[in-house]
Amino acid sequence: MKKIFPLSAAALATAIVLAGCGADESGQMPSMDHSTMGTEQSTGASNSASTEGGSTDVSAEHNKADVMFAKMMSVHHNQAVTMSNIILDKENIDPQVTKLARQIKEAQGPEIQTMHSWLKAWGEPVPVGDHRMGGMDSMKGMSTGEMEGMMSGEQMQQLKTADGEKTATLFLSHMIEHHKGAVTMAQQEVKNGTSPEAIALAKQMLKAQKAEIETMNELLGTL
């Protein structure tokens, strides 16, 4: 257990002055040197990175497994959101399938932003590029093959051009495999990660995606 020692009045005053000098006009602290982060485990206070939805705090403690999880899962999620959008843009789709697609989009969209904010706080590049093919532009050493359940560009095109019941069947069958891949990735994070926030999110994903797999299997049986 860590021991906490009280600061003297002089030390406390110095800390306050330094904190005031370090912040810019927006109230944000200047970026830290993360040149030694992302390769071995790092520990420290929490960092904050801005996202479209605001800022997300994350502790500095993390390792390679956490970085890999945030990069790969955000790309994986990105494709799931795209798949969901394809369904939401179509007409004459089973309402239960549409509801599920909306649920996936609303859950995974914010999670992508959260993971991107962690990567920024850790001084790591955020994945960019064609998410349908894995968004690999800034993911050196990784391939779509390492992300189980990812759909190929050809499969995505088939989903786009399908109609009616065939669209729902394709979406559900592919999304089941997609979710299974996410479950595997989340399990690896729980096992190997050190970031408390990343591990907590992985556990949340495990619960949500396993439940959605059951729902999708049930829906497939009714089509």
C-alpha positions as CSV (number, residue, x, y, z in Angstrom):
1,M,0.0,0.0,0.0
2,K,1.3,3.4,-1.0
3,K,2.0,5.9,1.9
4,I,0.8,9.5,1.4
5,F,2.9,12.2,3.1
6,P,1.4,15.6,3.7
7,L,3.0,18.5,1.8
8,S,4.4,21.5,3.8
9,A,2.6,24.8,3.3
10,A,5.6,26.0,1.2
11,A,5.7,22.9,-1.0
12,L,2.0,23.2,-1.6
13,A,2.2,26.8,-2.6
14,T,5.0,26.0,-5.0
15,A,3.0,23.2,-6.6
16,I,0.0,25.5,-7.1
17,V,2.2,28.2,-8.8
18,L,3.8,25.6,-11.1
19,A,0.4,24.2,-12.0
20,G,-0.9,27.7,-12.9
21,C,2.1,28.4,-15.1
22,G,1.9,25.1,-16.9
23,A,-1.7,25.5,-18.2
24,D,-2.6,27.3,-21.3
25,E,-5.5,29.7,-21.9
26,S,-7.9,26.7,-22.4
27,G,-7.0,25.3,-19.0
28,Q,-5.2,22.3,-20.6
29,M,-1.7,21.3,-19.6
30,P,0.9,21.2,-22.3
31,S,1.6,17.8,-23.9
32,M,4.0,15.6,-22.2
33,D,7.0,13.8,-23.7
34,H,5.7,10.3,-24.4
35,S,8.8,9.1,-26.3
36,T,9.3,6.4,-23.7
37,M,5.7,5.3,-23.5
38,G,3.9,2.5,-25.4
39,T,6.8,0.0,-25.4
40,E,7.0,-0.9,-21.8
41,Q,4.6,-0.5,-18.9
42,S,4.3,3.1,-17.7
43,T,2.9,4.4,-14.5
44,G,1.9,7.7,-13.2
45,A,-1.0,10.1,-12.8
46,S,-3.9,10.4,-15.2
47,N,-3.6,12.1,-18.6
48,S,-6.4,13.8,-20.5
49,A,-7.0,13.8,-24.3
50,S,-9.6,15.7,-26.1
51,T,-12.2,14.0,-28.4
52,E,-15.2,15.1,-30.3
53,G,-17.3,14.4,-27.3
54,G,-15.1,16.2,-24.8
55,S,-12.2,14.9,-22.8
56,T,-11.6,11.4,-21.3
57,D,-9.2,10.9,-18.4
58,V,-7.0,7.8,-18.4
59,S,-4.3,6.8,-16.1
60,A,-0.8,6.8,-17.5
61,E,-0.3,3.1,-16.5
62,H,-0.4,1.0,-19.6
63,N,1.6,-1.5,-21.6
64,K,1.8,-2.8,-25.2
65,A,-1.3,-5.0,-24.7
66,D,-3.3,-1.9,-23.8
67,V,-2.0,0.0,-26.9
68,M,-2.7,-2.9,-29.2
69,F,-6.2,-3.3,-27.7
70,A,-7.1,0.4,-28.2
71,K,-5.8,0.5,-31.8
72,M,-7.2,-2.8,-33.0
73,M,-10.6,-2.6,-31.2
74,S,-11.2,1.0,-32.4
75,V,-10.7,-0.2,-36.0
76,H,-12.8,-3.3,-35.3
77,H,-15.6,-1.1,-33.9
78,N,-15.3,1.3,-36.8
79,Q,-16.3,-1.4,-39.2
80,A,-19.2,-2.5,-37.0
81,V,-20.5,1.0,-37.0
82,T,-20.2,1.1,-40.8
83,M,-22.1,-2.2,-41.1
84,S,-24.8,-0.8,-38.8
85,N,-25.1,2.4,-40.9
86,I,-25.6,0.3,-44.0
87,I,-28.6,-1.4,-42.4
88,L,-30.0,1.9,-41.0
89,D,-29.8,3.4,-44.5
90,K,-31.9,0.7,-46.1
91,E,-35.7,0.3,-46.2
92,N,-37.8,-2.8,-45.5
93,I,-35.5,-4.2,-42.9
94,D,-36.9,-6.2,-40.0
95,P,-37.5,-3.7,-37.2
96,Q,-35.6,-5.9,-34.7
97,V,-32.6,-6.0,-36.9
98,T,-32.7,-2.2,-37.3
99,K,-33.0,-1.8,-33.6
100,L,-29.9,-4.0,-33.0
101,A,-27.9,-2.0,-35.6
102,R,-28.8,1.2,-33.9
103,Q,-27.9,-0.2,-30.5
104,I,-24.5,-1.3,-31.9
105,K,-23.8,2.1,-33.4
106,E,-24.8,4.0,-30.3
107,A,-22.6,1.8,-28.1
108,Q,-19.5,1.5,-30.2
109,G,-19.3,5.0,-31.6
110,P,-18.5,6.6,-28.2
111,E,-16.2,3.7,-27.3
112,I,-14.1,4.4,-30.5
113,Q,-13.7,8.1,-29.3
114,T,-12.7,6.9,-25.8
115,M,-10.0,4.5,-27.1
116,H,-8.7,7.2,-29.5
117,S,-8.4,9.6,-26.6
118,W,-6.4,7.0,-24.6
119,L,-4.0,6.6,-27.6
120,K,-3.5,10.4,-27.7
121,A,-2.9,10.6,-24.0
122,W,-0.3,7.7,-24.3
123,G,1.5,9.5,-27.2
124,E,0.4,6.8,-29.6
125,P,-0.9,7.3,-33.2
126,V,-4.6,6.9,-33.8
127,P,-5.6,4.4,-36.6
128,V,-6.6,6.1,-39.8
129,G,-7.4,4.9,-43.3
130,D,-10.1,2.6,-44.8
131,H,-11.7,1.0,-41.8
132,R,-13.4,-1.5,-44.0
133,M,-10.0,-3.0,-44.7
134,G,-8.7,-2.5,-41.2
135,G,-7.6,1.2,-41.1
136,M,-4.0,0.0,-41.1
137,D,-2.2,3.2,-42.1
138,S,-0.9,3.9,-38.6
139,M,-0.8,0.3,-37.4
140,K,2.6,-1.0,-38.3
141,G,3.3,-4.6,-37.6
142,M,-0.4,-5.5,-37.6
143,S,-2.7,-6.9,-40.2
144,T,-6.5,-7.4,-40.6
145,G,-5.8,-11.1,-40.0
146,E,-4.9,-10.3,-36.4
147,M,-8.4,-8.9,-35.9
148,E,-10.8,-11.8,-35.9
149,G,-14.2,-11.3,-37.5
150,M,-13.3,-8.4,-39.8
151,M,-15.2,-8.3,-43.1
152,S,-13.4,-7.9,-46.4
153,G,-14.1,-5.1,-48.8
154,E,-15.9,-7.6,-51.0
155,Q,-18.2,-8.7,-48.1
156,M,-18.9,-5.1,-47.2
157,Q,-19.9,-4.4,-50.9
158,Q,-22.2,-7.4,-50.8
159,L,-23.9,-6.1,-47.7
160,K,-24.4,-2.7,-49.4
161,T,-25.9,-4.1,-52.6
162,A,-28.1,-6.8,-50.9
163,D,-31.8,-6.0,-50.2
164,G,-34.7,-7.3,-48.1
165,E,-34.3,-10.4,-46.1
166,K,-30.9,-11.2,-47.6
167,T,-29.5,-7.9,-46.2
168,A,-30.6,-8.8,-42.7
169,T,-29.3,-12.3,-42.9
170,L,-25.9,-11.1,-44.2
171,F,-25.7,-8.5,-41.5
172,L,-26.5,-10.8,-38.7
173,S,-24.3,-13.7,-39.8
174,H,-21.3,-11.4,-40.4
175,M,-21.9,-9.4,-37.2
176,I,-22.0,-12.5,-35.1
177,E,-18.5,-13.4,-36.4
178,H,-17.4,-9.8,-35.9
179,H,-18.6,-9.9,-32.3
180,K,-16.8,-13.2,-31.7
181,G,-13.6,-11.6,-32.8
182,A,-14.2,-8.6,-30.5
183,V,-14.8,-11.0,-27.6
184,T,-11.4,-12.7,-28.2
185,M,-9.7,-9.4,-28.4
186,A,-11.4,-8.2,-25.2
187,Q,-10.4,-11.4,-23.4
188,Q,-6.8,-10.9,-24.3
189,E,-6.9,-7.3,-22.9
190,V,-8.3,-8.5,-19.6
191,K,-5.6,-11.2,-19.4
192,N,-2.6,-9.1,-20.6
193,G,-3.4,-5.4,-20.1
194,T,-2.5,-3.1,-17.2
195,S,-4.5,0.0,-17.9
196,P,-7.5,0.0,-15.4
197,E,-9.7,1.9,-17.8
198,A,-8.9,-0.4,-20.8
199,I,-9.5,-3.5,-18.8
200,A,-12.8,-2.2,-17.4
201,L,-13.9,-1.3,-21.0
202,A,-12.9,-4.8,-22.2
203,K,-15.0,-6.4,-19.5
204,Q,-17.9,-4.2,-20.4
205,M,-17.5,-5.2,-24.1
206,L,-17.4,-8.9,-23.2
207,K,-20.7,-8.7,-21.4
208,A,-22.5,-6.6,-24.1
209,Q,-21.2,-8.4,-27.1
210,K,-21.9,-11.9,-25.7
211,A,-25.5,-10.8,-25.1
212,E,-25.8,-9.4,-28.6
213,I,-24.5,-12.6,-30.1
214,E,-27.3,-14.5,-28.4
215,T,-29.8,-11.9,-29.7
216,M,-28.5,-12.2,-33.2
217,N,-28.6,-16.0,-33.2
218,E,-32.2,-15.8,-32.1
219,L,-33.0,-13.3,-34.9
220,L,-31.4,-15.4,-37.5
221,G,-33.6,-18.3,-36.5
222,T,-36.7,-16.2,-37.2
223,L,-35.7,-15.0,-40.7
